[in-house]
Amino acid sequence: MSLALSGLLLLNVLWYALSYALNTDQIETITYTHGYFETNIGTHGFSPMEGMGMLIIALMTVGSYYFLYLRKKRAHD
C-alpha cells in the first residue's frame, strides 16, 4: 500500500472519529463562521483554540505515523 493511500486512510479514520465525537452521524459539509462549525447535522461550538488543539493532535498523529513508517523503511534498507 502506498504512503499516499495510507495517509488518506488515516485521514478518513480521523474524520470518522471526529464525526462520531460530535454526533454519531457522518458529517458531509462543514462551514466555519464566528467560532462555530456549521454541519449538516447541526451547529457545534468550537473556539479557535479548540480547533487548533484538534489540528495539532491530527498533525502529531500523522507525524508519528510517518516517523514509524520511515523507521520501518530504513530498517529494511
LINQUIFEN-V531172 format. One record per pair of residues at least 24 apart in sequence whose C-alpha atoms are under 7 Angstrom apart, sorted by sequence separation. I is the first residue (numbers start at 0). J is the second residue. If there is no record, write none. Layout:
i = {I/I}
j = {J/J}
This chain:
none
